[in-house]
Amino acid sequence: MLAHLVSATIAGLDAVRVDVEVDLAPGLPSWAIVGLPEASVREAKERVRAAITNLS
């Protein structure tokens, strides 16, 4: 299943559009964040993992 989401982030004083594509498929559990050049953004994987773990 493929889902396409549109979101936004703040970059300085500007709002920047962020396109998110999600693909759910049967198989081994794994996930990847691609297309993120900055080190601070690469750390998002751990923040997302913590958020998913703490969902009620």
CHARMM-style PDB file with segment names, atoms N, HN, CA, C and O in Angstrom:
ATOM      1  N   MET     1       0.846  -1.167   0.000  1.00  0.00      PROA
ATOM      2  CA  MET     1       0.000   0.000   0.000  1.00  0.00      PROA
ATOM      3  C   MET     1       0.894   1.233   0.000  1.00  0.00      PROA
ATOM      4  O   MET     1       1.838   1.319   0.786  1.00  0.00      PROA
ATOM      5  N   LEU     2       0.603   2.178  -0.869  1.00  0.00      PROA
ATOM      6  HN  LEU     2      -0.164   2.109  -1.507  1.00  0.00      PROA
ATOM      7  CA  LEU     2       1.373   3.411  -0.969  1.00  0.00      PROA
ATOM      8  C   LEU     2       0.504   4.577  -0.537  1.00  0.00      PROA
ATOM      9  O   LEU     2      -0.643   4.700  -0.968  1.00  0.00      PROA
ATOM     10  N   ALA     3       1.055   5.436   0.318  1.00  0.00      PROA
ATOM     11  HN  ALA     3       1.987   5.337   0.667  1.00  0.00      PROA
ATOM     12  CA  ALA     3       0.358   6.657   0.737  1.00  0.00      PROA
ATOM     13  C   ALA     3       1.262   7.841   0.461  1.00  0.00      PROA
ATOM     14  O   ALA     3       2.476   7.757   0.647  1.00  0.00      PROA
ATOM     15  N   HSD     4       0.682   8.940   0.019  1.00  0.00      PROA
ATOM     16  HN  HSD     4      -0.305   9.008  -0.133  1.00  0.00      PROA
ATOM     17  CA  HSD     4       1.431  10.161  -0.255  1.00  0.00      PROA
ATOM     18  C   HSD     4       0.843  11.262   0.618  1.00  0.00      PROA
ATOM     19  O   HSD     4      -0.348  11.561   0.534  1.00  0.00      PROA
ATOM     20  N   LEU     5       1.688  11.869   1.461  1.00  0.00      PROA
ATOM     21  HN  LEU     5       2.656  11.626   1.530  1.00  0.00      PROA
ATOM     22  CA  LEU     5       1.262  12.925   2.369  1.00  0.00      PROA
ATOM     23  C   LEU     5       1.994  14.208   2.022  1.00  0.00      PROA
ATOM     24  O   LEU     5       3.114  14.174   1.513  1.00  0.00      PROA
ATOM     25  N   VAL     6       1.368  15.324   2.294  1.00  0.00      PROA
ATOM     26  HN  VAL     6       0.458  15.352   2.707  1.00  0.00      PROA
ATOM     27  CA  VAL     6       2.009  16.621   2.119  1.00  0.00      PROA
ATOM     28  C   VAL     6       2.026  17.295   3.478  1.00  0.00      PROA
ATOM     29  O   VAL     6       0.995  17.401   4.142  1.00  0.00      PROA
ATOM     30  N   SER     7       3.212  17.754   3.891  1.00  0.00      PROA
ATOM     31  HN  SER     7       4.049  17.668   3.351  1.00  0.00      PROA
ATOM     32  CA  SER     7       3.376  18.419   5.169  1.00  0.00      PROA
ATOM     33  C   SER     7       4.212  19.669   4.939  1.00  0.00      PROA
ATOM     34  O   SER     7       4.449  20.062   3.797  1.00  0.00      PROA
ATOM     35  N   ALA     8       4.657  20.290   6.018  1.00  0.00      PROA
ATOM     36  HN  ALA     8       4.465  19.970   6.946  1.00  0.00      PROA
ATOM     37  CA  ALA     8       5.502  21.479   5.906  1.00  0.00      PROA
ATOM     38  C   ALA     8       6.430  21.549   7.099  1.00  0.00      PROA
ATOM     39  O   ALA     8       6.161  20.965   8.149  1.00  0.00      PROA
ATOM     40  N   THR     9       7.518  22.262   6.928  1.00  0.00      PROA
ATOM     41  HN  THR     9       7.737  22.736   6.075  1.00  0.00      PROA
ATOM     42  CA  THR     9       8.458  22.511   8.004  1.00  0.00      PROA
ATOM     43  C   THR     9       8.887  23.966   7.931  1.00  0.00      PROA
ATOM     44  O   THR     9       8.705  24.624   6.906  1.00  0.00      PROA
ATOM     45  N   ILE    10       9.450  24.460   9.009  1.00  0.00      PROA
ATOM     46  HN  ILE    10       9.597  23.925   9.841  1.00  0.00      PROA
ATOM     47  CA  ILE    10       9.922  25.838   9.052  1.00  0.00      PROA
ATOM     48  C   ILE    10      11.423  25.842   8.800  1.00  0.00      PROA
ATOM     49  O   ILE    10      12.175  25.117   9.451  1.00  0.00      PROA
ATOM     50  N   ALA    11      11.851  26.668   7.847  1.00  0.00      PROA
ATOM     51  HN  ALA    11      11.240  27.257   7.319  1.00  0.00      PROA
ATOM     52  CA  ALA    11      13.275  26.859   7.545  1.00  0.00      PROA
ATOM     53  C   ALA    11      13.541  28.361   7.629  1.00  0.00      PROA
ATOM     54  O   ALA    11      13.277  29.104   6.683  1.00  0.00      PROA
ATOM     55  N   GLY    12      14.063  28.791   8.765  1.00  0.00      PROA
ATOM     56  HN  GLY    12      14.277  28.187   9.533  1.00  0.00      PROA
ATOM     57  CA  GLY    12      14.243  30.226   8.971  1.00  0.00      PROA
ATOM     58  C   GLY    12      12.877  30.878   9.131  1.00  0.00      PROA
ATOM     59  O   GLY    12      12.125  30.540  10.045  1.00  0.00      PROA
ATOM     60  N   LEU    13      12.558  31.810   8.244  1.00  0.00      PROA
ATOM     61  HN  LEU    13      13.169  32.085   7.501  1.00  0.00      PROA
ATOM     62  CA  LEU    13      11.250  32.468   8.271  1.00  0.00      PROA
ATOM     63  C   LEU    13      10.299  31.916   7.222  1.00  0.00      PROA
ATOM     64  O   LEU    13       9.177  32.400   7.079  1.00  0.00      PROA
ATOM     65  N   ASP    14      10.743  30.912   6.497  1.00  0.00      PROA
ATOM     66  HN  ASP    14      11.655  30.519   6.613  1.00  0.00      PROA
ATOM     67  CA  ASP    14       9.954  30.364   5.398  1.00  0.00      PROA
ATOM     68  C   ASP    14       9.351  29.014   5.765  1.00  0.00      PROA
ATOM     69  O   ASP    14       9.939  28.235   6.514  1.00  0.00      PROA
ATOM     70  N   ALA    15       8.181  28.760   5.226  1.00  0.00      PROA
ATOM     71  HN  ALA    15       7.703  29.394   4.617  1.00  0.00      PROA
ATOM     72  CA  ALA    15       7.580  27.431   5.313  1.00  0.00      PROA
ATOM     73  C   ALA    15       7.986  26.664   4.059  1.00  0.00      PROA
ATOM     74  O   ALA    15       7.874  27.173   2.944  1.00  0.00      PROA
ATOM     75  N   VAL    16       8.455  25.442   4.254  1.00  0.00      PROA
ATOM     76  HN  VAL    16       8.545  25.028   5.160  1.00  0.00      PROA
ATOM     77  CA  VAL    16       8.921  24.617   3.142  1.00  0.00      PROA
ATOM     78  C   VAL    16       8.036  23.381   3.046  1.00  0.00      PROA
ATOM     79  O   VAL    16       7.796  22.699   4.043  1.00  0.00      PROA
ATOM     80  N   ARG    17       7.556  23.099   1.847  1.00  0.00      PROA
ATOM     81  HN  ARG    17       7.751  23.653   1.038  1.00  0.00      PROA
ATOM     82  CA  ARG    17       6.719  21.921   1.616  1.00  0.00      PROA
ATOM     83  C   ARG    17       7.564  20.654   1.735  1.00  0.00      PROA
ATOM     84  O   ARG    17       8.697  20.598   1.258  1.00  0.00      PROA
ATOM     85  N   VAL    18       6.988  19.639   2.384  1.00  0.00      PROA
ATOM     86  HN  VAL    18       6.068  19.685   2.772  1.00  0.00      PROA
ATOM     87  CA  VAL    18       7.640  18.344   2.535  1.00  0.00      PROA
ATOM     88  C   VAL    18       6.690  17.283   1.997  1.00  0.00      PROA
ATOM     89  O   VAL    18       5.561  17.160   2.472  1.00  0.00      PROA
ATOM     90  N   ASP    19       7.140  16.519   1.010  1.00  0.00      PROA
ATOM     91  HN  ASP    19       8.057  16.618   0.625  1.00  0.00      PROA
ATOM     92  CA  ASP    19       6.354  15.408   0.477  1.00  0.00      PROA
ATOM     93  C   ASP    19       6.802  14.126   1.168  1.00  0.00      PROA
ATOM     94  O   ASP    19       7.996  13.839   1.240  1.00  0.00      PROA
ATOM     95  N   VAL    20       5.847  13.361   1.673  1.00  0.00      PROA
ATOM     96  HN  VAL    20       4.877  13.595   1.614  1.00  0.00      PROA
ATOM     97  CA  VAL    20       6.139  12.116   2.381  1.00  0.00      PROA
ATOM     98  C   VAL    20       5.467  10.977   1.632  1.00  0.00      PROA
ATOM     99  O   VAL    20       4.270  11.035   1.352  1.00  0.00      PROA
ATOM    100  N   GLU    21       6.229   9.945   1.308  1.00  0.00      PROA
ATOM    101  HN  GLU    21       7.202   9.897   1.535  1.00  0.00      PROA
ATOM    102  CA  GLU    21       5.669   8.750   0.685  1.00  0.00      PROA
ATOM    103  C   GLU    21       5.895   7.569   1.618  1.00  0.00      PROA
ATOM    104  O   GLU    21       7.000   7.361   2.119  1.00  0.00      PROA
ATOM    105  N   VAL    22       4.846   6.806   1.842  1.00  0.00      PROA
ATOM    106  HN  VAL    22       3.949   6.974   1.435  1.00  0.00      PROA
ATOM    107  CA  VAL    22       4.902   5.663   2.750  1.00  0.00      PROA
ATOM    108  C   VAL    22       4.451   4.431   1.989  1.00  0.00      PROA
ATOM    109  O   VAL    22       3.424   4.453   1.311  1.00  0.00      PROA
ATOM    110  N   ASP    23       5.221   3.357   2.100  1.00  0.00      PROA
ATOM    111  HN  ASP    23       6.056   3.339   2.650  1.00  0.00      PROA
ATOM    112  CA  ASP    23       4.861   2.094   1.460  1.00  0.00      PROA
ATOM    113  C   ASP    23       4.820   1.015   2.526  1.00  0.00      PROA
ATOM    114  O   ASP    23       5.824   0.750   3.187  1.00  0.00      PROA
ATOM    115  N   LEU    24       3.670   0.396   2.693  1.00  0.00      PROA
ATOM    116  HN  LEU    24       2.854   0.610   2.156  1.00  0.00      PROA
ATOM    117  CA  LEU    24       3.517  -0.714   3.634  1.00  0.00      PROA
ATOM    118  C   LEU    24       3.430  -1.998   2.833  1.00  0.00      PROA
ATOM    119  O   LEU    24       2.614  -2.121   1.919  1.00  0.00      PROA
ATOM    120  N   ALA    25       4.282  -2.957   3.185  1.00  0.00      PROA
ATOM    121  HN  ALA    25       4.945  -2.857   3.928  1.00  0.00      PROA
ATOM    122  CA  ALA    25       4.299  -4.222   2.465  1.00  0.00      PROA
ATOM    123  C   ALA    25       4.595  -5.347   3.454  1.00  0.00      PROA
ATOM    124  O   ALA    25       5.281  -5.129   4.452  1.00  0.00      PROA
ATOM    125  N   PRO    26       4.087  -6.539   3.185  1.00  0.00      PROA
ATOM    126  CA  PRO    26       4.396  -7.672   4.052  1.00  0.00      PROA
ATOM    127  C   PRO    26       5.873  -8.035   3.944  1.00  0.00      PROA
ATOM    128  O   PRO    26       6.499  -7.838   2.902  1.00  0.00      PROA
ATOM    129  N   GLY    27       6.412  -8.559   5.018  1.00  0.00      PROA
ATOM    130  HN  GLY    27       5.904  -8.719   5.864  1.00  0.00      PROA
ATOM    131  CA  GLY    27       7.813  -8.963   5.019  1.00  0.00      PROA
ATOM    132  C   GLY    27       8.459  -8.634   6.349  1.00  0.00      PROA
ATOM    133  O   GLY    27       7.773  -8.417   7.348  1.00  0.00      PROA
ATOM    134  N   LEU    28       9.766  -8.597   6.356  1.00  0.00      PROA
ATOM    135  HN  LEU    28      10.323  -8.773   5.545  1.00  0.00      PROA
ATOM    136  CA  LEU    28      10.504  -8.287   7.572  1.00  0.00      PROA
ATOM    137  C   LEU    28      10.295  -6.824   7.947  1.00  0.00      PROA
ATOM    138  O   LEU    28      10.263  -5.957   7.074  1.00  0.00      PROA
ATOM    139  N   PRO    29      10.152  -6.543   9.251  1.00  0.00      PROA
ATOM    140  CA  PRO    29       9.944  -5.153   9.660  1.00  0.00      PROA
ATOM    141  C   PRO    29      11.224  -4.326   9.489  1.00  0.00      PROA
ATOM    142  O   PRO    29      12.278  -4.677  10.020  1.00  0.00      PROA
ATOM    143  N   SER    30      11.116  -3.252   8.761  1.00  0.00      PROA
ATOM    144  HN  SER    30      10.260  -2.967   8.330  1.00  0.00      PROA
ATOM    145  CA  SER    30      12.235  -2.318   8.605  1.00  0.00      PROA
ATOM    146  C   SER    30      11.685  -1.010   8.071  1.00  0.00      PROA
ATOM    147  O   SER    30      10.565  -0.961   7.563  1.00  0.00      PROA
ATOM    148  N   TRP    31      12.481   0.061   8.188  1.00  0.00      PROA
ATOM    149  HN  TRP    31      13.391   0.021   8.601  1.00  0.00      PROA
ATOM    150  CA  TRP    31      12.086   1.331   7.610  1.00  0.00      PROA
ATOM    151  C   TRP    31      13.317   2.177   7.375  1.00  0.00      PROA
ATOM    152  O   TRP    31      14.358   1.976   8.001  1.00  0.00      PROA
ATOM    153  N   ALA    32      13.185   3.126   6.464  1.00  0.00      PROA
ATOM    154  HN  ALA    32      12.339   3.289   5.956  1.00  0.00      PROA
ATOM    155  CA  ALA    32      14.313   3.980   6.093  1.00  0.00      PROA
ATOM    156  C   ALA    32      13.817   5.392   5.830  1.00  0.00      PROA
ATOM    157  O   ALA    32      12.719   5.595   5.312  1.00  0.00      PROA
ATOM    158  N   ILE    33      14.637   6.352   6.193  1.00  0.00      PROA
ATOM    159  HN  ILE    33      15.528   6.186   6.614  1.00  0.00      PROA
ATOM    160  CA  ILE    33      14.387   7.751   5.870  1.00  0.00      PROA
ATOM    161  C   ILE    33      15.426   8.124   4.825  1.00  0.00      PROA
ATOM    162  O   ILE    33      16.623   7.969   5.065  1.00  0.00      PROA
ATOM    163  N   VAL    34      14.989   8.610   3.676  1.00  0.00      PROA
ATOM    164  HN  VAL    34      14.016   8.735   3.481  1.00  0.00      PROA
ATOM    165  CA  VAL    34      15.918   8.936   2.594  1.00  0.00      PROA
ATOM    166  C   VAL    34      15.753  10.389   2.183  1.00  0.00      PROA
ATOM    167  O   VAL    34      14.706  10.997   2.403  1.00  0.00      PROA
ATOM    168  N   GLY    35      16.801  10.935   1.582  1.00  0.00      PROA
ATOM    169  HN  GLY    35      17.652  10.441   1.403  1.00  0.00      PROA
ATOM    170  CA  GLY    35      16.740  12.287   1.057  1.00  0.00      PROA
ATOM    171  C   GLY    35      16.964  13.370   2.087  1.00  0.00      PROA
ATOM    172  O   GLY    35      16.554  14.511   1.874  1.00  0.00      PROA
ATOM    173  N   LEU    36      17.605  13.047   3.200  1.00  0.00      PROA
ATOM    174  HN  LEU    36      17.939  12.120   3.373  1.00  0.00      PROA
ATOM    175  CA  LEU    36      17.820  14.025   4.259  1.00  0.00      PROA
ATOM    176  C   LEU    36      19.317  14.309   4.418  1.00  0.00      PROA
ATOM    177  O   LEU    36      20.042  13.456   4.932  1.00  0.00      PROA
ATOM    178  N   PRO    37      19.798  15.476   3.996  1.00  0.00      PROA
ATOM    179  CA  PRO    37      21.231  15.730   3.986  1.00  0.00      PROA
ATOM    180  C   PRO    37      21.835  16.152   5.327  1.00  0.00      PROA
ATOM    181  O   PRO    37      23.010  15.876   5.568  1.00  0.00      PROA
ATOM    182  N   GLU    38      21.084  16.802   6.196  1.00  0.00      PROA
ATOM    183  HN  GLU    38      20.129  17.026   6.000  1.00  0.00      PROA
ATOM    184  CA  GLU    38      21.663  17.360   7.411  1.00  0.00      PROA
ATOM    185  C   GLU    38      21.728  16.325   8.532  1.00  0.00      PROA
ATOM    186  O   GLU    38      20.855  15.465   8.653  1.00  0.00      PROA
ATOM    187  N   ALA    39      22.785  16.425   9.354  1.00  0.00      PROA
ATOM    188  HN  ALA    39      23.494  17.123   9.255  1.00  0.00      PROA
ATOM    189  CA  ALA    39      22.955  15.478  10.456  1.00  0.00      PROA
ATOM    190  C   ALA    39      21.801  15.573  11.449  1.00  0.00      PROA
ATOM    191  O   ALA    39      21.344  14.550  11.959  1.00  0.00      PROA
ATOM    192  N   SER    40      21.326  16.774  11.730  1.00  0.00      PROA
ATOM    193  HN  SER    40      21.697  17.605  11.316  1.00  0.00      PROA
ATOM    194  CA  SER    40      20.227  16.928  12.687  1.00  0.00      PROA
ATOM    195  C   SER    40      18.954  16.260  12.186  1.00  0.00      PROA
ATOM    196  O   SER    40      18.158  15.764  12.983  1.00  0.00      PROA
ATOM    197  N   VAL    41      18.759  16.245  10.884  1.00  0.00      PROA
ATOM    198  HN  VAL    41      19.405  16.648  10.237  1.00  0.00      PROA
ATOM    199  CA  VAL    41      17.568  15.617  10.322  1.00  0.00      PROA
ATOM    200  C   VAL    41      17.739  14.105  10.282  1.00  0.00      PROA
ATOM    201  O   VAL    41      16.763  13.367  10.424  1.00  0.00      PROA
ATOM    202  N   ARG    42      18.962  13.639  10.091  1.00  0.00      PROA
ATOM    203  HN  ARG    42      19.755  14.238   9.975  1.00  0.00      PROA
ATOM    204  CA  ARG    42      19.203  12.192  10.090  1.00  0.00      PROA
ATOM    205  C   ARG    42      18.868  11.574  11.444  1.00  0.00      PROA
ATOM    206  O   ARG    42      18.536  10.391  11.525  1.00  0.00      PROA
ATOM    207  N   GLU    43      18.955  12.377  12.508  1.00  0.00      PROA
ATOM    208  HN  GLU    43      19.224  13.338  12.442  1.00  0.00      PROA
ATOM    209  CA  GLU    43      18.607  11.884  13.841  1.00  0.00      PROA
ATOM    210  C   GLU    43      17.102  11.681  13.998  1.00  0.00      PROA
ATOM    211  O   GLU    43      16.651  11.130  15.001  1.00  0.00      PROA
ATOM    212  N   ALA    44      16.334  12.120  13.021  1.00  0.00      PROA
ATOM    213  HN  ALA    44      16.701  12.568  12.206  1.00  0.00      PROA
ATOM    214  CA  ALA    44      14.879  11.983  13.086  1.00  0.00      PROA
ATOM    215  C   ALA    44      14.462  10.527  13.195  1.00  0.00      PROA
ATOM    216  O   ALA    44      13.413  10.231  13.767  1.00  0.00      PROA
ATOM    217  N   LYS    45      15.256   9.618  12.661  1.00  0.00      PROA
ATOM    218  HN  LYS    45      16.108   9.859  12.197  1.00  0.00      PROA
ATOM    219  CA  LYS    45      14.901   8.200  12.718  1.00  0.00      PROA
ATOM    220  C   LYS    45      14.728   7.745  14.163  1.00  0.00      PROA
ATOM    221  O   LYS    45      13.793   7.003  14.464  1.00  0.00      PROA
ATOM    222  N   GLU    46      15.603   8.170  15.054  1.00  0.00      PROA
ATOM    223  HN  GLU    46      16.363   8.773  14.809  1.00  0.00      PROA
ATOM    224  CA  GLU    46      15.485   7.788  16.462  1.00  0.00      PROA
ATOM    225  C   GLU    46      14.281   8.459  17.111  1.00  0.00      PROA
ATOM    226  O   GLU    46      13.607   7.842  17.936  1.00  0.00      PROA
ATOM    227  N   ARG    47      14.000   9.707  16.755  1.00  0.00      PROA
ATOM    228  HN  ARG    47      14.549  10.208  16.086  1.00  0.00      PROA
ATOM    229  CA  ARG    47      12.832  10.398  17.310  1.00  0.00      PROA
ATOM    230  C   ARG    47      11.541   9.734  16.844  1.00  0.00      PROA
ATOM    231  O   ARG    47      10.600   9.586  17.623  1.00  0.00      PROA
ATOM    232  N   VAL    48      11.496   9.339  15.582  1.00  0.00      PROA
ATOM    233  HN  VAL    48      12.261   9.460  14.949  1.00  0.00      PROA
ATOM    234  CA  VAL    48      10.302   8.668  15.057  1.00  0.00      PROA
ATOM    235  C   VAL    48      10.135   7.307  15.718  1.00  0.00      PROA
ATOM    236  O   VAL    48       9.021   6.922  16.073  1.00  0.00      PROA
ATOM    237  N   ARG    49      11.228   6.581  15.885  1.00  0.00      PROA
ATOM    238  HN  ARG    49      12.133   6.893  15.596  1.00  0.00      PROA
ATOM    239  CA  ARG    49      11.156   5.268  16.546  1.00  0.00      PROA
ATOM    240  C   ARG    49      10.616   5.418  17.968  1.00  0.00      PROA
ATOM    241  O   ARG    49       9.778   4.623  18.394  1.00  0.00      PROA
ATOM    242  N   ALA    50      11.086   6.426  18.709  1.00  0.00      PROA
ATOM    243  HN  ALA    50      11.767   7.072  18.364  1.00  0.00      PROA
ATOM    244  CA  ALA    50      10.605   6.652  20.072  1.00  0.00      PROA
ATOM    245  C   ALA    50       9.121   7.016  20.073  1.00  0.00      PROA
ATOM    246  O   ALA    50       8.371   6.564  20.937  1.00  0.00      PROA
ATOM    247  N   ALA    51       8.701   7.827  19.114  1.00  0.00      PROA
ATOM    248  HN  ALA    51       9.311   8.194  18.412  1.00  0.00      PROA
ATOM    249  CA  ALA    51       7.287   8.208  19.038  1.00  0.00      PROA
ATOM    250  C   ALA    51       6.404   7.000  18.756  1.00  0.00      PROA
ATOM    251  O   ALA    51       5.341   6.850  19.358  1.00  0.00      PROA
ATOM    252  N   ILE    52       6.839   6.141  17.845  1.00  0.00      PROA
ATOM    253  HN  ILE    52       7.702   6.262  17.356  1.00  0.00      PROA
ATOM    254  CA  ILE    52       6.056   4.943  17.520  1.00  0.00      PROA
ATOM    255  C   ILE    52       6.005   4.000  18.715  1.00  0.00      PROA
ATOM    256  O   ILE    52       4.961   3.408  18.991  1.00  0.00      PROA
ATOM    257  N   THR    53       7.114   3.856  19.421  1.00  0.00      PROA
ATOM    258  HN  THR    53       7.962   4.337  19.196  1.00  0.00      PROA
ATOM    259  CA  THR    53       7.166   2.982  20.589  1.00  0.00      PROA
ATOM    260  C   THR    53       6.209   3.455  21.677  1.00  0.00      PROA
ATOM    261  O   THR    53       5.620   2.637  22.383  1.00  0.00      PROA
ATOM    262  N   ASN    54       6.049   4.771  21.817  1.00  0.00      PROA
ATOM    263  HN  ASN    54       6.527   5.436  21.243  1.00  0.00      PROA
ATOM    264  CA  ASN    54       5.229   5.327  22.893  1.00  0.00      PROA
ATOM    265  C   ASN    54       3.782   5.602  22.501  1.00  0.00      PROA
ATOM    266  O   ASN    54       3.050   6.234  23.263  1.00  0.00      PROA
ATOM    267  N   LEU    55       3.357   5.142  21.330  1.00  0.00      PROA
ATOM    268  HN  LEU    55       3.952   4.629  20.711  1.00  0.00      PROA
ATOM    269  CA  LEU    55       1.953   5.297  20.949  1.00  0.00      PROA
ATOM    270  C   LEU    55       1.066   4.474  21.871  1.00  0.00      PROA
ATOM    271  O   LEU    55       1.425   3.362  22.258  1.00  0.00      PROA
ATOM    272  N   SER    56      -0.066   5.009  22.213  1.00  0.00      PROA
ATOM    273  HN  SER    56      -0.358   5.912  21.899  1.00  0.00      PROA
ATOM    274  CA  SER    56      -1.002   4.274  23.079  1.00  0.00      PROA
ATOM    275  C   SER    56      -1.866   3.359  22.249  1.00  0.00      PROA
ATOM    276  OT1 SER    56      -2.718   2.655  22.791  1.00  0.00      PROA
TER     277      SER     56
END
